[in-house]
Amino acid sequence: MMKKIFSKINLIRIALLIGATAIILALVPRADRQSYNYELNQPWKYPLLTADFDMPILRDSTSARQIKDSIEANFIPFAKINSDIADNNINLFRRHLSEEDATSASEINLLTKLLGEVYSQGIVAKDLYTYIINGNNTKYRAINSSRNGDDVVHTYEGLDLLTQKTAFDRIDSLYALATGKPRNQLPNEVARALNVALVPDIVLDTLTDRKFRGQEYLAATGALGVIKKGQRIVDRGEIITPQIFTNLNTYQEMQISNQNNTTAHTYYYIGQGLYILLCWILLYIFLALYRKRFYANLRQMTFLVVFITLFVAIATLVLEYNPTMIYIMPFAAIPVIIMVFFDSRTALFSLLISVMLMALIATYQFQFIVMELAAGLAATFSINHLSKRSQLLRTAGITLLVYIISYATLCLATDGNLNLFSPHMLLIFLFNSLILSFAYILILIVEKLFGFTSMVTLVELSDINHPLLRRLAEEAPGTFQHVMQVSTLAAEAARAIDANTQLVRTGALYHDIGKMESPVFFTENQHGVNPHAGLDPETSARKIISHVTDGLSLANKAKLPEVIKDFISQHHGAGITKYFYNTAVNESNGQPVDPDKFRYPGPNPQSKETAIMMMADAVEAASRSLKEYSQEKIDNLVDKIIDSQIADGLLKESPLSFSDVEKIKATFKKRLANIYHTRIAYPEIKKKTSGSESTSDSK
C-alpha cells in the first residue's frame, strides 16, 4: 500500500500540490485582515464593520489640525534667563574700552551704565523675539527656582525686550542725548566693543518648551472616547465623514500593529495555507473520482495546476496594485481554455477552485464570487465546442453583458438603488472582455508548451485542402475516398457513444497517409494490375505494414499533433495481415510460419477514438468486398469484423465498454445500409409494334 502511495506519479502529484500551495501562500498579502478601499465623503461599499478589539476614538485630521493651530498661535513660549551673561559682558566691555586710549573714563562709565540698563531690560534671541511679536500672545515664560528649591513658572511681558540691534540703537541714542553728539556717530572702538558685548541673555528653552507644548497637544491627539469590541464602526451606504475616516484609519493601523503578535500571525498563515491546500485537494478528489483519465495523465495534471496557479498569482499581484483592478482579469478564460483541452465539467470545477482561491484575498468577496462565477458559467455555456476564433468574440460580448447585469443586480440587492453603480467598473469590464477575446493566443501557447491539440487545430487539420490530404487525393485517390468514408463512419459512431467526434473525424483522414509512398500495393488504388502477384507473402506483408511507419514519418515531417499520430500507429494495433499470413501458412507445406513477421508494429488502440477508427477502417474496407448489400449481409459483416478484433485482443487496452461496442455496431450497420441501399430501377418506355398499334387503333 505504501509503495503504491509513494509511486513516482503520486510523488509528482504531491510535489505539484505543495508547490502550488506554497506559491499562492507566498503571494497572499501579508496582513491578517480584510483589505478595504474607501474614500472621504464617499459611501461605505462593504457590509457592516464592527471593531474586533477596543479602539480609541481620535479626532479627525481637520479638527486636530485646527486645535493644533490654535495651540500654536496662543502658546506662551518658554525661555532661559541667564543673568551671568550681563555681568560677564559688561565687565568685558569696560575692560576692552579701558585698553583703548581714545575713550575717556567718563565716557567709559557712561557707556557701561547704558549697557547695564539695556541688560536690565533684557536682550532676547532673534528667533524667540520673532515668535513673541508674531503670536497672539506677547508674553514668554521662564522657570525659576523658589527659596525652598521648587521650580516656579513666571510669565513676563515680551514687548519690552530688546534684540541685539535695538539694544545697540538704544545705547547709541542715549549716548548722543547725554553727550550732545549726533546719533550714529559712536567711535569705532566703542561700536566694536558693543557688538561683542551685546549677547542675548534670554533664549528659547527648547526642552521645556517642547515638553509643555506636547502636553497641550494631547488635547488634540488624545482619545475622545473608546469604541468597544463588537461596536459599529461604519455600515453599508453610510457616508464616510472625516471622523469615520479617522476611525477607519485607526482600525486599519491597529490591525497591522496586532501582527506583532507572532503567535496570532503564525496561526493566521497556517489557516491560509490550509485553506489553499483544501482547494487543491478538492480538485484532486474531483479528478480522481470523475476524470480518472486526466488524473492519470501527468502532463494534463501539470497543466491544470500550473495554469490555475499562474492565473491566481497574476490576479493576486493585480489586486495588490489596485483592489478594483481584479475585475480586469478574465476569470471566464479559465473554463474556456480548459474546456478546449479537457471537458466542460472539468472546466467549470477549475473555475470554482480558482474563484475560491481568489476569494481568500479579494476585496469585495461576495461580489467577486457572484460576478466571476456568473461570467465564467456564461462563457462556458456559450461555447459548446470551440472550432472558430470568431466564437471567442461572441463569448466576450456575452461575458461583458453578464458582468454588467450581475454588477447592477448586486448594487440593487445590497443597496436598494444604483447609486454605487460606477461607470469606472464598466470600463474595467470592457477591458476584461477584450482580453478574453484574445484567449486564442493563449490556447496556441498552451498547445506548444504542453503538446495538447485544440478543437480549432483539429478543424483546421480536417480541411481537405491541407497539403497532406491534397497530396493523398492526387497520388492515392482510392485511399483518399477510403479515408473520407472511414472519417464519416467513425464520426457517427463517436457521436453515438459521446466520444470526441472532431478528433475521430480528423484522425481518420490521416490514418492512411503512409500509403502515398507505395499506393499501387493497396487494393483501392489498383486498376487491373496487382503488384503482389510476383511477390512472396512475407514481402507483400512488409509492403502493407510499412504504410504505418511511412505514415508516422510523413506526420513527423508535417509536424502533426501526437493525437493524430496515434491514429496512424494504432489503426491496425498489433494485428496480423491475415491475408498474407494465411497465404504463407497454406504455402508452407506444414512448416511453421512466424506470425510476428506479419504483425503490425502497434500499439493497440489506447483511447475510445482510436478504437472506433480501427473498427470503422476494417468494416469500411471489408464492405467493399460484399456482392450483396442486404441488411442481413451488412449486419453479419459488421458483427464478424468487430467480434474478430475483440477475439484477437486488439480492443482490450481501449476504455470501450460492451455497451459502447454494441452502439458502435448499430451505428455502422445503419450507416452502411444507408450508403449501400438498393436503388430503384427506372423503367424504360417500350417501343410499340405495328400490330399493337393497329390493335390499339381498332380499340
C-alpha positions in Angstrom: 0.0 0.0 0.0 2.8 2.5 1.0 4.6 1.6 -2.2 1.6 2.5 -4.2 1.1 5.8 -2.4 4.7 6.8 -2.9 5.0 5.7 -6.5 6.7 8.2 -8.9 3.5 9.5 -10.4 2.0 10.2 -6.9 5.1 11.9 -5.7 4.9 14.2 -8.7 1.3 14.9 -7.9 2.1 15.7 -4.3 5.0 18.0 -5.4 2.6 19.9 -7.7 0.1 20.2 -4.8 2.7 21.5 -2.3 4.4 23.8 -4.9 1.2 25.4 -6.0 0.1 26.0 -2.4 3.5 27.5 -1.4 3.5 29.9 -4.4 0.0 31.2 -3.7 0.6 31.5 0.0 3.8 33.4 -0.6 1.9 36.0 -2.8 -1.0 36.4 -0.3 -0.9 39.9 1.1 1.0 39.9 4.4 -1.8 41.2 6.6 -4.2 39.2 8.7 -7.1 41.5 7.9 -9.7 42.2 5.3 -8.4 44.9 2.9 -10.7 47.8 2.4 -10.7 50.6 -0.1 -12.5 53.7 0.9 -12.5 57.5 0.3 -13.5 60.5 2.3 -17.1 61.7 1.7 -17.9 58.6 -0.3 -20.4 55.8 0.7 -19.1 52.7 2.5 -19.4 49.9 0.0 -18.9 47.0 2.4 -21.2 45.3 4.9 -21.5 46.5 8.5 -18.0 46.8 10.0 -17.6 46.2 13.7 -14.5 46.5 15.9 -12.5 43.3 16.5 -11.0 44.9 19.6 -11.2 48.0 21.8 -10.0 51.1 19.9 -9.7 54.8 20.7 -11.8 57.4 19.0 -9.3 60.0 17.8 -10.1 63.4 16.4 -10.3 63.7 12.7 -7.4 65.3 11.0 -9.2 68.6 10.2 -10.3 69.1 13.8 -6.9 68.0 15.2 -5.2 70.4 12.8 -7.4 73.3 13.9 -6.7 72.6 17.6 -3.0 72.4 17.0 -3.1 75.7 15.0 -4.9 77.3 17.9 -2.4 76.0 20.4 0.4 77.1 18.3 -0.9 80.6 18.0 -1.7 81.1 21.7 1.1 79.1 23.2 3.4 81.2 25.5 7.0 80.1 24.8 9.5 79.1 27.5 12.8 80.9 27.8 16.0 80.7 29.7 17.2 83.9 31.5 21.0 83.9 32.1 22.0 86.7 34.5 25.6 85.8 34.3 25.8 86.9 30.6 25.0 90.5 31.6 27.7 90.7 34.3 30.3 89.0 32.2 29.8 91.1 29.1 29.6 94.4 31.0 33.0 93.7 32.6 34.3 92.6 29.2 33.1 95.8 27.6 34.7 98.0 30.3 38.0 96.2 30.1 38.1 96.5 26.3 37.4 100.3 26.4 40.0 100.8 29.2 42.6 99.3 26.9 41.8 102.0 24.3 43.4 105.4 24.8 40.8 107.2 22.7 37.9 106.8 25.2 37.9 108.9 28.4 37.0 107.5 31.8 33.7 109.5 31.9 32.7 108.1 28.6 33.5 104.6 29.7 31.4 105.0 32.8 28.5 106.4 30.8 28.7 103.6 28.2 29.0 101.0 30.9 26.0 102.4 32.7 23.9 102.4 29.5 24.9 98.8 28.7 23.8 97.8 32.2 20.4 99.5 31.7 19.9 97.6 28.4 20.7 94.3 30.0 18.4 95.0 32.9 15.6 95.4 30.3 16.6 92.1 28.7 18.2 91.2 25.4 16.3 88.4 23.6 17.4 85.9 20.9 16.1 86.8 17.5 14.0 83.6 16.9 12.3 84.0 20.3 11.6 87.7 19.7 10.0 86.9 16.3 7.8 84.2 17.8 6.6 86.6 20.5 5.9 89.5 18.2 4.0 87.4 15.6 2.0 85.4 18.1 -1.4 86.2 19.6 0.3 86.3 23.0 3.2 88.8 23.5 4.4 87.1 26.7 7.0 84.5 27.5 7.6 82.2 30.4 10.6 81.2 32.4 11.1 78.6 35.1 12.8 79.9 38.3 13.7 78.2 41.5 11.9 79.4 44.6 13.6 79.7 48.0 12.6 76.2 49.0 14.1 74.8 45.8 10.9 74.2 43.9 10.6 75.2 40.2 8.1 78.1 39.6 6.9 79.2 36.3 6.8 83.0 35.8 5.2 84.9 33.0 6.8 88.1 31.6 5.8 90.7 29.1 7.7 90.2 25.9 7.2 93.6 24.2 9.8 95.3 26.4 12.5 93.0 25.3 15.3 94.2 23.1 17.2 92.5 20.4 20.8 93.0 19.7 20.1 95.6 17.1 17.5 97.5 19.1 19.8 97.4 22.2 22.7 98.9 20.1 20.3 101.6 18.8 19.1 102.3 22.3 22.7 102.8 23.6 23.6 105.0 20.6 20.5 107.2 21.2 21.1 107.6 24.9 24.8 108.3 24.4 24.0 111.0 21.9 21.5 112.6 24.2 23.9 112.6 27.1 26.9 113.9 25.2 25.2 116.2 22.7 26.8 114.4 19.9 24.8 113.3 16.8 23.4 109.8 16.5 25.2 107.1 14.7 28.5 108.7 15.5 29.8 106.3 18.1 33.6 105.9 17.9 34.7 102.8 16.0 36.3 101.2 19.0 33.1 101.7 21.1 30.9 100.3 18.3 33.1 97.2 18.0 33.1 96.7 21.8 29.3 97.0 21.9 28.8 94.4 19.1 30.9 92.0 21.1 29.3 92.7 24.5 25.6 92.7 23.3 24.8 88.9 23.7 21.2 87.7 24.3 20.6 86.7 27.9 17.1 85.5 27.2 17.0 82.4 24.8 14.4 79.8 23.9 14.2 76.9 26.4 13.8 74.2 23.8 13.4 71.2 26.1 10.9 72.8 28.4 9.0 74.4 25.5 8.6 71.1 23.7 7.5 69.4 26.9 4.7 71.9 27.7 3.8 72.2 24.1 3.4 68.4 23.8 1.1 68.3 26.9 -1.2 70.9 25.3 -1.1 68.9 22.0 -2.6 66.0 23.9 -5.9 67.8 23.8 -5.9 67.4 20.0 -4.3 64.0 19.7 -5.8 62.3 22.8 -8.8 60.0 22.5 -12.3 61.4 22.7 -13.6 58.0 23.8 -13.4 54.3 23.0 -15.2 52.0 20.5 -15.7 48.7 22.4 -15.1 45.3 20.7 -18.2 44.4 18.7 -19.5 48.0 18.4 -20.3 49.5 15.0 -17.6 51.5 13.1 -19.5 52.1 9.8 -22.4 50.5 8.0 -23.0 49.9 4.3 -24.0 53.0 2.4 -23.0 55.4 5.2 -21.1 58.4 4.0 -17.5 58.4 5.3 -17.2 61.6 7.3 -13.8 62.9 8.5 -14.4 61.3 11.9 -15.4 57.9 10.4 -12.4 58.2 8.0 -10.2 58.7 11.1 -11.8 55.8 12.9 -11.2 53.5 9.9 -7.6 54.5 9.6 -7.2 53.8 13.3 -8.8 50.4 12.9 -6.5 49.5 10.0 -3.4 50.7 11.8 -4.2 48.8 14.9 -4.9 45.6 12.9 -1.4 46.0 11.3 0.2 46.6 14.7 -1.5 43.5 16.1 0.5 41.5 13.6 3.5 41.9 16.0 1.8 39.1 18.0 3.9 36.3 16.5 1.6 33.5 17.6 -1.5 35.0 16.1 0.4 35.8 12.9 1.6 32.2 12.6 -1.9 30.8 13.1 -3.2 33.2 10.5 -0.8 31.9 7.9 -1.4 28.3 8.9 -5.1 28.9 8.3 -4.5 30.5 4.9 -2.2 27.6 3.9 -4.8 25.0 5.0 -7.5 26.9 3.0 -5.4 26.9 -0.2 -4.4 23.3 0.3 -8.1 22.3 0.8 -9.0 23.9 -2.5 -6.3 21.9 -4.4 -7.3 18.7 -2.6 -10.9 19.2 -3.8 -9.7 19.5 -7.3 -7.6 16.3 -6.9 -10.6 14.4 -5.5 -12.8 15.5 -8.3 -10.3 14.4 -10.9 -9.5 11.1 -9.2 -13.2 10.2 -8.9 -14.8 11.6 -12.0 -12.0 12.3 -14.5 -9.6 9.4 -14.0 -8.0 9.7 -17.4 -7.0 13.3 -16.7 -5.8 12.3 -13.2 -3.6 9.5 -14.6 -2.1 11.8 -17.2 0.8 13.8 -15.6 1.0 16.2 -18.5 -2.7 17.2 -18.1 -2.4 17.3 -14.3 0.6 19.6 -14.6 -1.2 21.9 -17.0 -4.2 22.2 -14.8 -2.2 23.0 -11.6 0.3 25.3 -13.3 -2.4 27.2 -15.3 -4.7 27.8 -12.3 -1.7 28.8 -10.1 -0.3 31.3 -12.6 -3.7 32.8 -13.1 -4.3 33.2 -9.4 -0.8 34.5 -8.9 -1.1 37.2 -11.5 -4.6 38.2 -10.2 -3.1 38.5 -6.7 -0.4 40.9 -7.9 -3.0 43.0 -9.7 -5.2 43.0 -6.6 -2.2 44.4 -4.5 -1.8 47.2 -7.1 -5.5 48.2 -7.1 -8.4 46.2 -5.5 -10.9 47.1 -8.2 -8.5 46.1 -11.0 -9.0 42.5 -10.0 -12.0 42.6 -12.4 -9.8 43.2 -15.4 -8.5 39.7 -15.0 -10.7 37.5 -17.3 -11.5 34.6 -15.0 -14.0 33.5 -17.6 -11.0 32.5 -19.8 -10.2 29.7 -17.3 -13.1 27.4 -18.2 -12.9 28.4 -21.9 -9.3 27.4 -22.2 -9.6 24.3 -20.1 -12.7 23.2 -21.9 -10.7 23.3 -25.2 -8.3 20.6 -24.0 -10.5 18.8 -21.4 -14.2 18.9 -21.0 -16.9 21.3 -19.7 -17.3 19.6 -16.3 -13.5 19.9 -15.6 -13.5 23.4 -16.9 -16.3 24.5 -14.5 -14.8 22.8 -11.5 -11.5 24.5 -12.3 -13.3 27.9 -12.4 -14.8 27.1 -9.0 -11.4 26.3 -7.5 -9.8 29.5 -9.0 -12.6 31.7 -7.6 -12.4 30.1 -4.2 -8.6 30.7 -4.1 -9.0 34.3 -5.0 -11.9 34.8 -2.6 -9.4 34.4 0.2 -7.9 37.8 -0.5 -10.5 39.6 -2.8 -11.6 43.0 -1.5 -15.3 42.5 -2.4 -15.6 38.8 -1.6 -19.4 38.3 -2.1 -19.5 40.5 -5.2 -16.3 38.8 -6.6 -17.6 35.3 -6.2 -21.1 36.0 -7.7 -19.8 38.0 -10.6 -16.9 35.7 -11.6 -19.0 32.6 -11.3 -21.8 34.2 -13.4 -19.3 35.3 -16.1 -17.5 32.0 -16.1 -20.7 30.0 -16.4 -21.9 32.2 -19.2 -18.7 31.9 -21.1 -18.7 28.1 -20.7 -22.3 27.7 -21.9 -21.7 30.0 -24.9 -19.0 27.7 -26.3 -20.0 24.0 -26.7 -17.0 23.2 -29.0 -14.6 26.0 -29.8 -13.9 25.5 -33.5 -13.7 29.1 -34.8 -11.9 32.1 -33.4 -15.0 34.2 -34.0 -16.7 32.2 -31.3 -14.5 34.0 -28.7 -15.8 37.4 -29.8 -19.3 36.2 -29.2 -18.3 34.8 -25.8 -16.5 38.0 -24.9 -19.7 40.0 -25.7 -21.9 37.7 -23.6 -19.4 37.8 -20.7 -19.4 41.6 -20.8 -23.2 41.7 -20.7 -23.3 39.2 -17.8 -20.7 41.3 -15.9 -22.8 44.4 -16.3 -26.1 42.7 -15.3 -24.7 40.9 -12.3 -22.9 44.1 -11.1 -26.2 46.1 -11.4 -28.1 43.3 -9.7 -25.7 43.3 -6.8 -26.0 47.1 -6.4 -29.8 46.8 -6.2 -29.7 43.7 -3.9 -27.3 45.2 -1.4 -28.2 49.0 -1.5 -31.7 49.1 -3.0 -30.6 51.6 -5.7 -27.9 52.1 -8.3 -26.1 55.0 -6.5 -23.0 52.8 -6.2 -23.1 51.8 -9.9 -19.6 53.0 -11.0 -19.0 53.9 -14.7 -15.4 53.1 -14.0 -16.3 49.5 -13.4 -17.9 49.4 -16.9 -14.6 50.3 -18.4 -12.8 47.6 -16.4 -15.4 45.0 -17.6 -14.8 46.1 -21.2 -11.1 45.6 -20.9 -11.8 42.2 -19.3 -13.9 41.1 -22.3 -11.2 42.4 -24.8 -8.6 40.3 -23.1 -10.9 37.3 -23.2 -11.4 37.7 -26.9 -7.7 37.2 -27.4 -7.7 33.8 -25.5 -7.0 32.1 -28.8 -3.4 33.3 -28.5 -3.1 31.6 -25.1 -4.6 28.5 -26.5 -1.9 28.3 -29.1 0.8 28.8 -26.4 -0.7 26.0 -24.3 -0.7 23.7 -27.4 3.0 24.4 -28.0 4.1 24.1 -24.4 2.1 21.1 -23.3 1.7 19.3 -26.6 -2.2 19.5 -26.5 -4.4 19.7 -29.5 -7.3 22.1 -29.5 -10.6 21.7 -31.4 -9.6 24.7 -33.5 -6.5 22.9 -34.6 -8.5 19.7 -35.4 -10.9 21.7 -37.5 -8.0 23.3 -39.4 -6.4 19.9 -40.0 -9.7 18.4 -41.3 -9.7 20.8 -44.2 -9.2 18.6 -47.3 -7.0 21.4 -48.7 -4.3 20.6 -46.2 -1.1 19.8 -48.2 -1.0 16.1 -47.0 -4.7 15.5 -47.8 -4.4 17.2 -51.1 -1.4 15.1 -52.0 -3.2 11.9 -50.9 -6.1 12.8 -53.2 -3.7 13.2 -56.1 -1.3 10.3 -55.5 -3.7 7.7 -54.0 -7.3 8.7 -55.0 -8.7 5.3 -53.9 -7.2 5.7 -50.5 -8.5 9.2 -50.3 -12.0 8.0 -50.9 -11.5 5.3 -48.3 -10.4 7.7 -45.6 -13.3 10.0 -46.4 -15.7 7.2 -45.9 -14.0 6.0 -42.7 -14.0 9.5 -41.4 -17.8 9.8 -41.8 -18.4 6.3 -40.4 -16.2 6.8 -37.4 -17.6 10.2 -36.6 -21.1 8.8 -36.5 -20.1 6.1 -34.1 -18.2 8.6 -31.9 -21.3 10.7 -31.6 -23.3 7.7 -30.6 -21.1 6.9 -27.6 -20.3 10.6 -26.7 -16.6 10.4 -27.8 -14.6 13.2 -29.4 -16.3 13.4 -32.8 -14.0 16.0 -34.3 -10.9 14.1 -33.1 -12.1 10.9 -34.7 -13.1 12.6 -37.9 -9.7 14.3 -38.3 -7.6 11.3 -37.2 -9.4 9.1 -39.7 -8.5 11.5 -42.6 -4.8 11.0 -41.8 -4.6 7.4 -40.7 -3.6 6.0 -44.2 -1.3 8.8 -45.4 1.6 6.3 -45.4 0.0 4.6 -48.5 1.2 7.5 -50.6 4.7 6.1 -50.6 3.6 2.9 -52.5 -0.1 3.4 -53.5 -0.3 0.6 -56.1 0.3 -2.1 -53.4 -3.2 -1.3 -51.9 -6.3 -2.7 -53.5 -8.3 0.6 -53.6 -5.6 2.1 -55.8 -5.1 -0.8 -58.2 -6.5 -0.9 -61.7 -6.2 -4.4 -63.1 -2.5 -4.9 -62.2 -1.7 -6.4 -58.8 2.0 -6.0 -57.9 1.6 -8.6 -55.1 1.3 -11.3 -57.8 5.0 -11.7 -58.2 5.9 -11.3 -54.5 6.1 -13.9 -51.7 3.6 -13.4 -48.8 6.3 -12.1 -46.4 7.5 -9.4 -48.8 3.9 -8.3 -49.6 3.1 -8.2 -45.8 6.1 -5.9 -45.3 4.9 -3.6 -48.0 1.5 -3.4 -46.5 2.8 -3.0 -42.9 5.2 -0.2 -44.0 2.3 2.2 -44.6 2.1 2.7 -40.8 5.8 3.6 -40.3 5.8 5.6 -43.6 2.7 7.5 -42.3 4.4 8.3 -39.0 7.4 9.6 -40.9 5.2 11.9 -43.1 3.3 13.0 -39.9 6.6 14.0 -38.2 7.7 16.0 -41.2 4.4 17.8 -41.4 4.5 18.3 -37.6 1.1 16.8 -37.0 0.0 16.6 -33.3 0.6 13.5 -31.3 -3.1 12.7 -31.1 -3.2 12.4 -34.9 -0.1 10.2 -35.0 -1.9 7.9 -32.5 -4.5 7.2 -35.2 -1.7 6.3 -37.7 0.2 4.0 -35.3 -2.9 2.4 -33.7 -5.4 1.9 -36.5 -4.2 -1.7 -37.1 -3.0 -2.2 -33.5 -0.7 -5.2 -33.1 -2.9 -7.2 -35.5 -1.7 -9.5 -38.3 -2.0 -9.1 -42.0 -4.2 -12.1 -42.2 -4.5 -12.4 -45.9 -0.7 -12.8 -46.4 -0.2 -14.7 -43.2 -2.9 -17.3 -44.2 -1.4 -17.5 -47.7 2.1 -18.1 -46.2 0.7 -20.9 -44.0 -1.1 -22.5 -46.9 2.1 -22.4 -49.0 4.4 -23.6 -46.2 3.8 -27.3 -46.7 3.3 -27.8 -43.0 6.4 -25.8 -41.9 5.9 -23.3 -39.0 5.4 -19.7 -40.0 6.4 -16.9 -37.7 3.3 -14.6 -37.2 5.5 -11.7 -35.9 6.8 -11.2 -39.5 3.2 -10.4 -40.5 2.3 -8.3 -37.5 1.8 -4.5 -37.4 4.0 -2.6 -35.0 1.1 -1.3 -33.0 0.3 -0.4 -30.3 -3.3 -1.5 -29.9 -5.8 1.4 -29.6 -5.4 3.3 -26.3 -8.5 5.5 -26.5 -12.1 5.3 -27.5 -11.4 7.4 -30.5 -8.6 5.3 -32.0 -10.6 2.1 -31.2 -13.6 3.4 -33.1 -11.3 4.3 -36.0 -9.8 0.8 -36.1 -13.3 -0.7 -36.3 -14.5 1.7 -38.9 -11.4 1.2 -41.0 -11.8 -2.6 -41.1 -15.6 -2.5 -41.6 -15.4 0.0 -44.4 -12.7 -1.9 -46.2 -14.5 -5.2 -45.9 -17.8 -3.8 -47.0 -16.3 -3.2 -50.5 -16.0 -6.9 -51.0 -19.7 -7.6 -50.4 -21.5 -8.8 -53.5 -24.9 -8.3 -52.0 -25.8 -5.3 -49.8 -28.8 -6.6 -48.0 -29.3 -5.6 -44.3 -28.6 -9.2 -43.2 -25.3 -9.3 -45.1 -24.2 -5.9 -43.7 -25.2 -6.9 -40.2 -23.2 -10.2 -40.4 -20.2 -8.4 -41.8 -20.1 -5.8 -39.1 -20.5 -8.4 -36.3 -17.9 -10.6 -37.8 -15.2 -7.9 -38.2 -15.6 -6.4 -34.8 -16.0 -9.7 -32.9 -12.8 -10.9 -34.7 -11.0 -7.8 -33.4 -12.2 -8.4 -29.9 -11.3 -12.1 -30.1 -7.7 -11.1 -31.2 -7.4 -8.8 -28.2 -7.0 -5.7 -30.3 -9.5 -3.7 -28.2 -8.6 -4.8 -24.7 -6.5 -1.8 -24.0 -9.2 0.7 -25.0 -11.7 2.1 -22.5 -14.7 1.0 -24.6 -17.4 -0.9 -22.7 -19.6 -3.7 -24.1 -22.4 -1.2 -24.3 -20.2 1.1 -26.4 -19.3 -1.7 -28.8 -23.0 -2.5 -29.3 -23.8 1.1 -30.0 -20.9 1.3 -32.5 -22.0 -1.8 -34.3 -25.6 -0.5 -34.6 -24.3 2.8 -36.0 -22.1 1.1 -38.6 -24.9 -1.2 -39.7 -27.3 1.7 -40.1 -24.7 3.9 -41.9 -23.6 1.2 -44.3 -27.2 0.3 -45.1 -27.8 4.0 -46.0 -24.7 4.0 -48.2 -25.4 0.8 -50.0 -29.2 1.0 -50.1 -30.9 -0.8 -53.0 -31.7 1.7 -55.8 -35.0 1.5 -57.7 -34.5 0.7 -61.4 -36.2 3.3 -63.5 -38.5 1.7 -66.2 -37.8 2.5 -69.9 -40.5 3.3 -72.5 -41.2 0.3 -74.6 -41.4 0.7 -78.4 -44.8 -0.2 -79.8 -45.1 -2.7 -82.6 -47.2 -2.1 -85.7 -49.6 -4.8 -84.7 -50.2 -3.4 -81.4 -50.7 0.0 -82.8 -53.4 -1.3 -85.2 -55.0 -3.2 -82.4 -54.9 0.0 -80.3 -56.3 2.0 -83.0 -59.1 -0.5 -83.5 -59.9 -0.2 -79.9 
